[in-house]
Amino acid sequence: MRKTLKKPLCSISATSKSNNNGTNQYFSFKLPINQSNTSKFQTGPCYSDPFSSYFPFSQLPKSKRSNLYLNFTSNPKRLFSTLNIPPPEWVNPFIDLSDLVTDPKDLKISPWVPQILNLLDNSHSMEQNLDAYCCKFLIKLSPSFVAYVLKSGDLAGKPDIAFRFFYWAGKQKGYAHNVECYVFSIQILSASRELDRIKHVFSEFKHKGSGLLMNVGAVNSLIRSFGELGMVEELLFVWRRMKENGIEPSLYTYNFLMNGLVNSMFIESAERVFEVMESGKVNPDIVTYNTMIKGYCRSGKLQKAMEKFRDMEVRKVEADKITYMTLMQACYSEEDFDSCLGLYHEMEEKDLGIPPHAYTLVIGGFCKTGKVLEGLTVFENMIKKGFKPNLSIYTALIDSYMKLGNLDEAMRLFDRLKNEGFEPDEVTFGVIVNGLCKSGRLDEAMQWLEYCQNNNVAINAMFYSSLIDGLGKAGRVDEARKLFEEMAEKGCTRDSYCYNALIDALAKNGKIDEALVLFKRMEEEGCDQTVYTYTILISGLFKEHQNEDALKLWHMMIDKGITPNAASFRALSTGLCLSGKVARACKILDELAPMGVILETAFEDMINVLCKAGRIKQACKLADGIVDRGREIPGKVRTVLINALRKTGNADMAVKLMHSKIGIGYDRQGSIKRRVKFRVLVES
């Protein structure tokens, strides 16, 4: 073979001897050496470098150099024309011993593999080094070699190197990636969630079209990678290609597809795949059921998750720990603590081995419902079974005791956790401070604040909120304001709870103007104004007889899309009723119905307020209006009015109403039958 360089420098005659395999064993050169020509030869792009280590001409003595034969020609186009260089050889990841080795496990890794891996250092010159090395030894890396390097594990967790190596290999002359190259590179990139690079690689894969034949392993790997990343479009493309290639999906394929759809919240699509499995050759297993249950729980369809769980029993698929823990977590999040407890008992009966987190959920559920003794029983049972409780369990129990006002028992548990080697964190200290503030023991709470500051314990926003709220309710507004400003100095983000606590303190202590300034500051700092924020201010403005400002704030809340609740309307209706604007309160309540806001106790609250203020006539008029509009049945309105009169000390009037036909009886005037109005109570 002859190789002609475009810009030859000299003509070198070279002969080669071949071994028995027909490959070049060595070269013999005869050429002159002078300084100018040698330097030019050594700067050649590829041909001088491979031989420089074998023929160190510069090291020969001058007497020997003169014996080398030099054949200059007058035509520069013929320079180097006689140099015979073998073509680069494709190398594979294993030494070819097919005639000696029958078991694939006995194949020896090619020595080229570690050499190439050493060059993958993520340096700026990595690609140049690979080029130089392959050029020096006249090799090219085959697709199987590239796939092996990507799969080897040496590039795991190194997406930059894998991506660069993948694209460098693809630029080799006469080279084309195989399916495995794409699959293994996507595996590495997906582990690091390199979404943009994955899309880049997969775009090239799709461009290859039908030129790449898929196999079951490649399909499963790609569906798994895309499923975990929620890349549904890519996942479905692979699924279609699999069908086009006539590959039948296995159980693993279905499960990977289900997981991908669920992770992307395509729950209805996952349901259809599940139905196909139930009616097809490949039946769902425990992994399939767990995936479907996980999807239902994530989408807030707890009832469907429980139905699928019971369906497992019918189809004789045994639930495992993952099934129970997924359902328990969902029940806990939905505050369905009874179901959470039931699942816990089922795990005990089946002797599945209850994980520590299950105890945390059950104890937490008991504590949230005020059943601290039941929670403590599970806590002690957990210890008997050899499980060590964690800090969150101790904190939940302490919080429950604090809310029940049993501070002594809470502090005993606090001492116990410290004796067992736990270091309380800001959440635990926050629970203690909150309990002390709720019990009015503010000085002790402030001492704990000082303790945390002196011992470098992080203090979160909830910790400060408890103190600000407690001090505000005790009338110590200046101290509350000081703590609020201290938060900013300490770099603690002030959330809506902190703002609401101080706004409430200012409003309840007659400083509504300062509260409004803080409300505006809250908006400027980008802190969310909640329905509770508006409720505090509306109530405060009505107390200061700033009725129109209160109404403006109500309409501002509606315009911002903040949905009113029972407490916010109670604040508004109370202010309006006490200022004699009952009709306006009723009108606003009517306006809420088209918005989908139904306040069950709104009229009851208004009747109670009017009776408490001694405005019985207005209360009766309101009761008549409720019945006339068909809002409530007369009997219920009558009961509400009787209870309101009794609670406000109007026992005689309550008894009179109870023993009369007012509200529920009828008077006949000629041929007309009319209900006895509530206003008769005060007019008679």
C-alpha positions as CSV (number, residue, x, y, z in Angstrom):
1,M,0.0,0.0,0.0
2,R,1.2,3.5,-0.8
3,K,0.5,6.6,1.2
4,T,1.2,10.0,-0.3
5,L,1.3,13.1,1.8
6,K,0.0,16.4,0.4
7,K,3.1,18.3,1.4
8,P,6.1,15.9,1.4
9,L,9.5,17.0,2.6
10,C,11.7,14.3,1.3
11,S,11.6,10.8,-0.2
12,I,12.4,7.9,2.0
13,S,12.7,4.4,0.7
14,A,11.3,1.9,3.2
15,T,11.1,-1.8,3.2
16,S,9.1,-3.9,5.4
17,K,9.3,-7.5,6.4
18,S,6.3,-9.5,7.3
19,N,5.7,-12.2,9.8
20,N,3.7,-15.3,9.2
21,N,0.4,-13.5,9.8
22,G,1.1,-11.0,7.0
23,T,1.4,-8.0,9.3
24,N,4.4,-5.6,9.2
25,Q,7.1,-6.6,11.7
26,Y,9.6,-3.8,11.2
27,F,10.7,-1.1,8.8
28,S,14.3,-0.4,7.5
29,F,15.0,3.1,6.5
30,K,17.9,4.7,4.7
31,L,17.8,8.5,4.9
32,P,20.3,11.3,5.5
33,I,20.3,13.3,8.6
34,N,20.8,17.0,8.8
35,Q,19.3,19.4,11.3
36,S,16.9,21.2,9.0
37,N,15.5,18.1,7.4
38,T,15.1,16.2,10.6
39,S,13.1,18.9,12.3
40,K,10.8,19.1,9.3
41,F,10.3,15.3,9.3
42,Q,9.5,15.3,13.0
43,T,6.7,17.9,12.7
44,G,4.7,15.7,10.3
45,P,1.1,15.2,11.3
46,C,1.0,11.4,11.9
47,Y,3.8,9.5,10.2
48,S,6.9,10.6,12.1
49,D,5.4,10.1,15.6
50,P,4.8,6.3,15.4
51,F,8.3,5.5,14.4
52,S,10.3,8.1,16.4
53,S,10.4,5.7,19.4
54,Y,11.6,2.9,17.1
55,F,14.1,4.9,15.0
56,P,15.8,7.6,17.1
57,F,17.8,9.0,14.3
58,S,19.0,12.0,16.3
59,Q,20.8,9.7,18.7
60,L,22.9,8.1,16.0
61,P,26.6,9.3,15.7
62,K,27.3,11.5,12.7
63,S,29.6,8.8,11.3
64,K,26.7,6.4,11.2
65,R,24.2,9.0,9.8
66,S,26.3,9.5,6.6
67,N,25.8,5.8,5.7
68,L,22.0,6.2,5.5
69,Y,20.8,6.4,2.0
70,L,19.0,9.6,0.9
71,N,17.2,9.9,-2.4
72,F,16.2,13.4,-3.0
73,T,14.2,14.1,-6.1
74,S,13.9,17.3,-8.1
75,N,10.1,16.9,-8.1
76,P,8.7,17.7,-4.7
77,K,5.4,15.9,-5.5
78,R,7.2,12.6,-5.3
79,L,8.6,13.1,-1.8
80,F,7.5,10.4,0.7
81,S,5.8,8.6,-2.2
82,T,7.4,5.3,-1.5
83,L,6.6,5.2,2.3
84,N,4.4,2.2,3.0
85,I,2.3,2.5,6.2
86,P,-0.3,-0.1,7.2
87,P,-3.9,1.0,7.7
88,P,-5.1,1.5,11.3
89,E,-6.5,-1.6,12.9
90,W,-9.9,-1.9,14.6
91,V,-9.4,-3.1,18.2
92,N,-12.0,-5.0,20.3
93,P,-12.3,-5.1,24.1
94,F,-11.2,-8.8,24.3
95,I,-8.3,-10.7,22.9
96,D,-9.5,-13.0,20.2
97,L,-8.9,-16.5,21.4
98,S,-12.0,-18.0,19.8
99,D,-10.0,-21.0,18.6
100,L,-8.8,-21.7,22.2
101,V,-11.5,-20.5,24.5
102,T,-15.1,-21.7,24.5
103,D,-16.4,-20.1,27.7
104,P,-17.0,-16.3,27.3
105,K,-16.1,-15.9,30.9
106,D,-12.6,-16.9,30.2
107,L,-12.0,-14.1,27.6
108,K,-9.1,-11.8,28.5
109,I,-9.5,-8.1,28.4
110,S,-7.5,-6.4,25.7
111,P,-4.5,-4.4,26.9
112,W,-5.8,-1.5,24.9
113,V,-8.7,-1.1,27.4
114,P,-6.7,0.2,30.4
115,Q,-4.5,2.3,28.1
116,I,-7.6,4.1,26.7
117,L,-9.1,4.4,30.2
118,N,-5.9,6.1,31.5
119,L,-6.3,8.8,28.8
120,L,-9.9,9.6,29.9
121,D,-8.9,12.2,32.4
122,N,-11.4,15.0,31.5
123,S,-8.5,17.4,30.7
124,H,-8.7,20.0,28.0
125,S,-6.5,18.0,25.7
126,M,-8.3,14.6,26.3
127,E,-9.5,14.3,22.7
128,Q,-6.1,15.3,21.3
129,N,-4.4,12.8,23.5
130,L,-6.7,10.1,22.2
131,D,-6.0,11.1,18.6
132,A,-2.3,11.0,19.2
133,Y,-2.3,7.7,20.9
134,C,-4.5,6.0,18.3
135,C,-2.4,7.5,15.5
136,K,0.9,6.4,17.1
137,F,-0.2,2.8,17.4
138,L,-2.3,2.8,14.3
139,I,-5.5,1.7,16.0
140,K,-9.2,2.6,15.9
141,L,-11.7,1.8,18.6
142,S,-14.5,-0.5,17.4
143,P,-18.1,0.1,18.5
144,S,-17.9,-2.9,20.8
145,F,-14.7,-1.4,22.4
146,V,-16.5,1.9,23.0
147,A,-19.5,0.2,24.4
148,Y,-17.3,-1.9,26.8
149,V,-15.5,1.2,28.1
150,L,-18.8,3.0,28.7
151,K,-20.2,-0.1,30.4
152,S,-17.1,-0.9,32.4
153,G,-18.0,1.2,35.5
154,D,-14.9,3.3,35.3
155,L,-17.0,6.1,33.9
156,A,-19.9,5.7,36.4
157,G,-20.6,9.1,38.0
158,K,-18.4,10.8,35.3
159,P,-21.0,12.2,32.8
160,D,-18.6,14.8,31.4
161,I,-16.0,12.2,30.4
162,A,-18.5,9.7,29.1
163,F,-20.2,12.4,26.9
164,R,-16.9,13.6,25.5
165,F,-15.6,10.1,24.9
166,F,-18.8,9.1,23.2
167,Y,-18.6,12.0,20.7
168,W,-14.9,11.6,20.1
169,A,-15.4,7.9,19.2
170,G,-18.2,8.8,16.8
171,K,-15.8,11.0,14.8
172,Q,-13.5,8.2,13.9
173,K,-13.3,7.5,10.2
174,G,-15.5,4.7,9.0
175,Y,-17.1,4.4,12.5
176,A,-20.7,4.1,13.6
177,H,-22.1,3.7,17.1
178,N,-24.0,0.5,17.8
179,V,-27.1,0.3,20.1
180,E,-25.1,-0.5,23.2
181,C,-23.0,2.7,22.8
182,Y,-26.1,4.8,23.0
183,V,-27.7,2.7,25.8
184,F,-24.6,2.8,28.1
185,S,-23.9,6.5,27.5
186,I,-27.6,7.3,28.3
187,Q,-27.3,5.1,31.5
188,I,-24.3,7.2,32.7
189,L,-26.0,10.5,31.9
190,S,-29.3,9.5,33.5
191,A,-27.6,8.7,36.8
192,S,-26.5,12.3,36.9
193,R,-29.8,13.6,35.5
194,E,-28.0,15.3,32.5
195,L,-31.3,15.8,30.7
196,D,-30.0,18.1,27.9
197,R,-27.1,15.8,27.0
198,I,-29.5,12.8,27.1
199,K,-31.8,14.5,24.6
200,H,-28.8,15.3,22.5
201,V,-27.6,11.6,22.4
202,F,-31.1,10.3,21.9
203,S,-31.7,12.7,19.1
204,E,-28.8,11.1,17.2
205,F,-30.1,7.7,18.1
206,K,-33.5,8.5,16.6
207,H,-31.8,10.0,13.5
208,K,-30.2,6.6,12.8
209,G,-33.7,5.2,12.3
210,S,-34.0,1.6,11.5
211,G,-30.3,1.3,11.0
212,L,-30.0,0.2,14.7
213,L,-31.6,-3.1,15.7
214,M,-33.1,-3.0,19.1
215,N,-32.9,-5.9,21.6
216,V,-34.7,-6.7,24.9
217,G,-31.8,-5.5,27.0
218,A,-31.5,-2.2,25.3
219,V,-35.2,-1.6,25.4
220,N,-35.4,-2.4,29.2
221,S,-32.4,-0.1,29.9
222,L,-33.7,2.8,27.9
223,I,-37.3,2.6,29.2
224,R,-35.9,2.4,32.8
225,S,-33.6,5.4,32.3
226,F,-36.3,7.5,30.6
227,G,-38.9,6.4,33.1
228,E,-36.9,7.4,36.2
229,L,-36.3,10.8,34.6
230,G,-39.9,11.3,33.5
231,M,-39.0,11.6,29.8
232,V,-42.3,10.3,28.5
233,E,-41.8,11.3,24.9
234,E,-38.5,9.4,24.6
235,L,-40.0,6.4,26.6
236,L,-42.9,6.0,24.2
237,F,-40.6,6.3,21.2
238,V,-38.6,3.3,22.5
239,W,-41.8,1.4,23.2
240,R,-42.9,1.9,19.5
241,R,-39.4,0.9,18.2
242,M,-39.6,-2.2,20.3
243,K,-43.0,-3.1,18.7
244,E,-41.6,-2.3,15.2
245,N,-38.6,-4.7,15.9
246,G,-41.0,-7.4,16.9
247,I,-39.8,-7.6,20.4
248,E,-42.3,-8.9,22.9
249,P,-42.3,-7.0,26.2
250,S,-41.3,-8.9,29.3
251,L,-42.5,-8.4,32.8
252,Y,-39.4,-6.2,33.4
253,T,-40.3,-4.1,30.4
254,Y,-43.9,-3.6,31.5
255,N,-42.7,-2.7,35.1
256,F,-40.2,-0.2,33.8
257,L,-42.8,1.4,31.5
258,M,-45.3,1.6,34.4
259,N,-42.7,3.2,36.6
260,G,-41.9,5.8,34.0
261,L,-45.6,6.7,33.4
262,V,-46.2,6.9,37.2
263,N,-43.1,9.1,37.8
264,S,-44.4,11.4,35.0
265,M,-47.9,11.4,36.6
266,F,-49.5,9.8,33.6
267,I,-51.7,7.8,35.9
268,E,-54.5,7.0,33.4
269,S,-51.9,5.7,30.9
270,A,-50.4,3.5,33.6
271,E,-53.9,2.2,34.4
272,R,-54.3,1.2,30.8
273,V,-51.0,-0.6,30.7
274,F,-52.0,-2.4,34.0
275,E,-55.3,-3.5,32.4
276,V,-53.4,-4.8,29.3
277,M,-51.2,-6.9,31.6
278,E,-54.2,-8.3,33.5
279,S,-55.8,-9.5,30.3
280,G,-52.6,-10.6,28.5
281,K,-49.9,-13.2,28.8
282,V,-47.7,-11.2,31.3
283,N,-49.6,-10.8,34.6
284,P,-48.8,-8.1,37.1
285,D,-46.5,-9.0,40.0
286,I,-45.8,-7.3,43.3
287,V,-43.6,-4.6,41.6
288,T,-46.4,-3.7,39.2
289,Y,-49.0,-3.4,42.0
290,N,-46.6,-1.3,44.1
291,T,-46.0,1.0,41.2
292,M,-49.7,1.5,40.5
293,I,-50.4,2.0,44.2
294,K,-47.6,4.6,44.3
295,G,-49.2,6.4,41.4
296,Y,-52.6,6.6,43.1
297,C,-51.1,7.8,46.3
298,R,-49.0,10.5,44.6
299,S,-52.1,11.8,42.7
300,G,-54.2,11.9,45.9
301,K,-56.4,8.9,45.0
302,L,-56.0,7.1,48.3
303,Q,-59.3,5.3,47.9
304,K,-58.2,3.8,44.5
305,A,-54.9,2.8,46.1
306,M,-56.7,0.9,48.9
307,E,-58.9,-0.8,46.3
308,K,-55.9,-1.9,44.4
309,F,-54.3,-3.1,47.6
310,R,-57.4,-5.3,48.4
311,D,-57.4,-6.5,44.8
312,M,-54.0,-8.0,45.5
313,E,-55.5,-10.4,48.0
314,V,-58.1,-11.6,45.5
315,R,-55.4,-12.3,42.9
316,K,-53.2,-13.9,45.6
317,V,-50.3,-11.4,45.2
318,E,-48.6,-11.0,48.6
319,A,-48.1,-7.5,49.7
320,D,-44.6,-6.6,51.0
321,K,-43.1,-3.8,53.2
322,I,-43.1,-1.4,50.3
323,T,-46.8,-1.8,49.7
324,Y,-47.7,-1.2,53.4
325,M,-45.2,1.7,53.8
326,T,-46.5,3.5,50.6
327,L,-50.1,3.2,51.9
328,M,-49.2,4.2,55.5
329,Q,-47.4,7.3,54.3
330,A,-50.3,8.3,52.1
331,C,-52.8,7.7,55.0
332,Y,-50.7,9.8,57.3
333,S,-50.4,12.6,54.8
334,E,-54.2,12.6,54.4
335,E,-54.6,12.5,58.2
336,D,-56.4,9.2,58.0
337,F,-54.7,7.9,61.1
338,D,-57.1,5.1,61.7
339,S,-56.3,3.5,58.4
340,C,-52.6,4.1,59.0
341,L,-52.9,2.2,62.4
342,G,-54.9,-0.6,60.7
343,L,-52.1,-1.2,58.1
344,Y,-49.6,-1.2,61.0
345,H,-51.5,-4.0,62.7
346,E,-51.7,-6.0,59.5
347,M,-47.9,-5.8,59.1
348,E,-47.7,-7.1,62.7
349,E,-50.1,-10.0,62.0
350,K,-48.2,-11.0,58.9
351,D,-44.9,-10.8,60.7
352,L,-43.4,-8.7,57.9
353,G,-40.9,-6.9,60.2
354,I,-42.0,-3.4,60.8
355,P,-39.4,-0.7,59.7
356,P,-38.6,2.2,62.0
357,H,-40.4,4.7,59.8
358,A,-43.7,2.8,60.3
359,Y,-43.4,3.4,64.1
360,T,-42.7,7.1,63.4
361,L,-46.0,7.3,61.3
362,V,-48.1,5.5,63.9
363,I,-46.7,7.4,66.9
364,G,-47.0,10.7,65.0
365,G,-50.6,9.9,64.1
366,F,-51.5,9.3,67.7
367,C,-49.8,12.5,68.8
368,K,-51.6,14.6,66.2
369,T,-54.9,13.3,67.4
370,G,-54.0,14.0,71.0
371,K,-53.8,10.3,71.9
372,V,-50.4,10.6,73.5
373,L,-50.8,7.6,75.8
374,E,-51.5,5.3,72.9
375,G,-48.5,6.8,71.1
376,L,-46.4,6.2,74.2
377,T,-47.5,2.5,74.3
378,V,-46.3,2.0,70.6
379,F,-43.1,3.8,71.6
380,E,-42.4,1.4,74.4
381,N,-43.3,-1.6,72.2
382,M,-40.9,-0.3,69.6
383,I,-38.1,-0.3,72.2
384,K,-38.9,-3.8,73.4
385,K,-38.5,-5.1,69.9
386,G,-35.0,-3.7,69.7
387,F,-35.6,-0.6,67.7
388,K,-34.0,2.6,68.8
389,P,-36.4,5.6,68.6
390,N,-35.2,8.5,66.6
391,L,-35.3,12.2,67.4
392,S,-38.5,12.9,65.4
393,I,-40.4,10.4,67.5
394,Y,-39.3,12.0,70.8
395,T,-40.1,15.4,69.4
396,A,-43.6,14.3,68.4
397,L,-44.3,12.9,71.9
398,I,-42.9,16.0,73.6
399,D,-45.1,18.2,71.3
400,S,-48.2,16.2,72.1
401,Y,-47.6,16.4,75.9
402,M,-47.0,20.2,75.5
403,K,-50.2,20.7,73.7
404,L,-52.1,18.8,76.4
405,G,-50.5,21.2,78.9
406,N,-48.6,18.3,80.6
407,L,-45.2,20.2,80.6
408,D,-43.7,18.1,83.3
409,E,-44.1,14.8,81.3
410,A,-42.8,16.6,78.2
411,M,-39.7,17.7,80.0
412,R,-39.1,14.2,81.4
413,L,-39.1,12.9,77.8
414,F,-36.7,15.7,76.9
415,D,-34.3,14.6,79.6
416,R,-34.7,11.0,78.5
417,L,-33.7,11.7,74.9
418,K,-30.6,13.6,76.1
419,N,-29.6,10.7,78.4
420,E,-29.9,8.3,75.4
421,G,-27.3,10.4,73.5
422,F,-29.6,12.4,71.2
423,E,-28.7,16.0,70.5
424,P,-31.9,18.1,70.4
425,D,-32.2,20.2,67.2
426,E,-34.0,23.4,66.5
427,V,-37.3,21.5,65.9
428,T,-37.2,19.9,69.4
429,F,-36.3,23.2,71.1
430,G,-39.0,25.0,69.0
431,V,-41.6,22.5,70.3
432,I,-40.6,23.2,73.9
433,V,-40.6,26.9,73.4
434,N,-44.1,26.8,71.7
435,G,-45.5,24.8,74.6
436,L,-44.1,27.2,77.2
437,C,-45.5,30.2,75.3
438,K,-48.9,28.6,75.0
439,S,-48.9,28.0,78.8
440,G,-47.9,31.6,79.5
441,R,-44.4,30.7,80.8
442,L,-42.8,33.3,78.6
443,D,-39.7,33.9,80.8
444,E,-38.7,30.2,80.6
445,A,-39.2,30.3,76.9
446,M,-36.9,33.3,76.6
447,Q,-34.3,31.5,78.6
448,W,-34.4,28.6,76.1
449,L,-33.9,31.2,73.3
450,E,-30.8,32.5,75.1
451,Y,-29.6,28.9,75.7
452,C,-29.9,28.1,72.0
453,Q,-28.1,31.3,71.0
454,N,-25.2,30.6,73.4
455,N,-24.8,27.0,72.2
456,N,-24.9,27.7,68.5
457,V,-28.3,25.9,68.0
458,A,-29.9,27.0,64.7
459,I,-33.1,28.9,65.4
460,N,-35.8,28.6,62.7
461,A,-38.7,30.9,61.8
462,M,-41.2,28.7,63.7
463,F,-39.1,29.1,66.9
464,Y,-39.3,32.9,66.6
465,S,-43.0,32.8,65.6
466,S,-43.9,31.0,68.8
467,L,-42.1,33.6,70.9
468,I,-43.5,36.6,69.0
469,D,-47.0,35.2,69.2
470,G,-46.7,34.5,72.9
471,L,-45.2,37.9,73.7
472,G,-47.9,39.6,71.6
473,K,-50.8,37.8,73.3
474,A,-49.3,38.8,76.7
475,G,-49.2,42.5,75.6
476,R,-45.4,42.6,75.4
477,V,-45.5,44.1,71.9
478,D,-42.1,45.9,72.1
479,E,-40.3,42.6,72.9
480,A,-42.1,40.9,70.1
481,R,-41.1,43.6,67.6
482,K,-37.5,43.4,68.8
483,L,-37.4,39.6,68.1
484,F,-39.0,40.2,64.7
485,E,-36.2,42.6,63.7
486,E,-33.6,40.3,65.3
487,M,-34.6,37.6,62.8
488,A,-33.4,39.7,59.8
489,E,-30.1,40.5,61.6
490,K,-29.6,36.7,62.2
491,G,-30.3,35.9,58.6
492,C,-33.5,34.0,59.5
493,T,-36.1,34.3,56.7
494,R,-39.4,35.8,58.0
495,D,-42.3,33.8,56.7
496,S,-46.1,34.5,56.9
497,Y,-46.3,32.9,60.4
498,C,-43.9,35.5,61.8
499,Y,-45.6,38.4,60.1
500,N,-49.0,37.2,61.1
501,A,-48.0,36.8,64.7
502,L,-46.7,40.4,65.0
503,I,-49.6,41.8,63.0
504,D,-52.0,40.1,65.3
505,A,-50.1,41.4,68.3
506,L,-50.2,45.0,67.0
507,A,-53.9,44.8,66.0
508,K,-55.1,43.3,69.3
509,N,-53.2,46.0,71.2
510,G,-54.8,48.9,69.4
511,K,-51.9,49.6,67.0
512,I,-53.8,49.0,63.7
513,D,-51.8,51.6,61.8
514,E,-48.5,49.9,62.6
515,A,-50.1,46.6,61.6
516,L,-51.1,48.0,58.2
517,V,-47.5,49.3,57.7
518,L,-46.2,45.8,58.5
519,F,-48.8,44.4,56.1
520,K,-47.4,46.6,53.3
521,R,-43.9,45.6,54.2
522,M,-44.9,42.0,54.0
523,E,-45.9,42.5,50.4
524,E,-42.8,44.4,49.5
525,E,-40.6,41.6,50.8
526,G,-42.4,39.0,48.7
527,C,-43.9,37.2,51.7
528,D,-47.3,35.5,51.0
529,Q,-50.3,37.3,52.5
530,T,-52.6,34.5,53.7
531,V,-56.3,34.5,54.5
532,Y,-55.3,34.6,58.1
533,T,-53.4,37.9,57.5
534,Y,-56.5,39.5,56.1
535,T,-58.7,38.1,58.8
536,I,-56.6,39.7,61.5
537,L,-56.6,43.1,59.9
538,I,-60.3,43.1,59.0
539,S,-61.2,42.3,62.6
540,G,-58.8,45.0,63.9
541,L,-60.2,47.6,61.5
542,F,-63.8,46.9,62.6
543,K,-62.7,47.2,66.3
544,E,-61.3,50.7,65.4
545,H,-64.5,51.5,63.6
546,Q,-62.8,51.8,60.3
547,N,-65.5,49.8,58.6
548,E,-65.0,51.0,55.0
549,D,-61.3,50.2,55.2
550,A,-62.2,46.7,56.4
551,L,-64.5,46.2,53.5
552,K,-61.8,47.4,51.1
553,L,-59.4,44.9,52.5
554,W,-62.0,42.2,52.1
555,H,-62.5,43.0,48.4
556,M,-58.7,43.2,48.0
557,M,-58.4,39.6,49.3
558,I,-61.1,38.4,46.8
559,D,-59.3,40.2,43.9
560,K,-56.0,38.5,44.8
561,G,-57.7,35.1,44.5
562,I,-57.4,34.3,48.2
563,T,-60.4,32.1,49.1
564,P,-62.3,33.3,52.2
565,N,-62.9,30.8,55.0
566,A,-65.3,30.6,57.9
567,A,-63.1,32.6,60.2
568,S,-62.5,35.5,57.7
569,F,-66.3,35.8,57.0
570,R,-67.0,35.6,60.7
571,A,-64.7,38.6,61.2
572,L,-66.4,40.5,58.4
573,S,-70.0,39.6,59.4
574,T,-69.4,40.4,63.0
575,G,-68.2,43.8,62.2
576,L,-71.0,44.5,59.8
577,C,-73.7,43.2,62.2
578,L,-72.4,45.2,65.1
579,S,-72.5,48.3,63.0
580,G,-76.1,47.6,61.9
581,K,-75.2,46.5,58.3
582,V,-76.8,43.0,58.5
583,A,-78.2,43.2,55.0
584,R,-74.7,44.0,53.5
585,A,-73.3,41.0,55.3
586,C,-76.0,38.8,53.8
587,K,-75.4,40.3,50.3
588,I,-71.6,39.5,50.6
589,L,-72.5,35.9,51.7
590,D,-74.7,35.5,48.6
591,E,-71.8,36.7,46.4
592,L,-69.6,33.9,47.8
593,A,-71.9,31.1,46.6
594,P,-71.1,31.5,42.9
595,M,-67.4,31.4,43.8
596,G,-67.9,27.9,45.3
597,V,-67.4,29.1,48.8
598,I,-70.1,27.6,51.0
599,L,-69.8,28.6,54.7
600,E,-72.0,26.2,56.7
601,T,-72.2,28.2,59.9
602,A,-72.2,31.7,58.5
603,F,-75.9,32.5,59.5
604,E,-75.5,30.8,62.8
605,D,-72.5,32.9,63.6
606,M,-74.4,36.1,62.6
607,I,-77.4,35.2,64.8
608,N,-75.1,34.5,67.7
609,V,-73.3,37.9,67.3
610,L,-76.6,39.8,67.1
611,C,-78.0,38.0,70.2
612,K,-74.8,38.6,72.1
613,A,-75.0,42.3,71.3
614,G,-78.7,42.4,72.5
615,R,-80.0,43.1,69.0
616,I,-82.8,40.4,69.3
617,K,-85.0,42.2,66.8
618,Q,-82.3,42.1,64.1
619,A,-81.6,38.5,64.9
620,C,-85.2,37.6,64.4
621,K,-85.4,39.5,61.1
622,L,-82.3,37.7,59.9
623,A,-83.8,34.4,60.9
624,D,-86.9,35.2,58.9
625,G,-84.8,36.1,55.9
626,I,-82.9,32.8,56.1
627,V,-86.1,30.8,56.0
628,D,-87.8,32.9,53.3
629,R,-84.8,32.4,51.0
630,G,-84.8,28.7,51.6
631,R,-81.3,28.7,53.0
632,E,-82.1,26.5,56.0
633,I,-85.0,24.5,57.2
634,P,-87.1,26.4,59.7
635,G,-86.5,23.9,62.5
636,K,-82.7,24.3,62.4
637,V,-82.9,28.1,62.4
638,R,-85.3,28.0,65.3
639,T,-82.8,25.8,67.3
640,V,-79.9,28.1,66.5
641,L,-81.9,31.1,67.7
642,I,-83.0,29.3,70.9
643,N,-79.4,28.4,71.7
644,A,-78.2,31.9,71.0
645,L,-80.8,33.4,73.3
646,R,-80.0,30.9,76.0
647,K,-76.2,31.6,75.8
648,T,-76.7,35.3,76.1
649,G,-78.8,35.1,79.2
650,N,-82.2,35.6,77.5
651,A,-83.6,32.4,79.1
652,D,-87.2,33.6,79.3
653,M,-87.3,34.5,75.6
654,A,-85.6,31.2,74.7
655,V,-88.3,29.3,76.7
656,K,-91.1,31.3,75.0
657,L,-89.7,30.5,71.6
658,M,-89.3,26.9,72.4
659,H,-93.0,26.5,73.6
660,S,-94.5,28.5,70.7
661,K,-95.2,27.8,67.0
662,I,-92.8,30.6,66.0
663,G,-90.8,29.6,62.9
664,I,-92.4,26.2,62.5
665,G,-96.2,26.8,63.0
666,Y,-98.7,28.4,60.6
667,D,-101.5,31.0,61.0
668,R,-104.5,30.8,58.7
669,Q,-105.9,34.1,57.5
670,G,-108.9,33.1,55.5
671,S,-107.7,30.8,52.7
672,I,-104.1,31.8,53.1
673,K,-101.7,29.7,55.2
674,R,-98.6,31.6,56.5
675,R,-95.7,30.6,58.7
676,V,-95.4,32.4,62.0
677,K,-92.5,34.8,61.7
678,F,-89.6,34.9,64.2
679,R,-90.2,38.7,64.6
680,V,-93.4,37.9,66.4
681,L,-91.1,37.0,69.4
682,V,-90.2,40.6,69.9
683,E,-93.3,42.3,68.6
684,S,-95.8,40.5,70.9
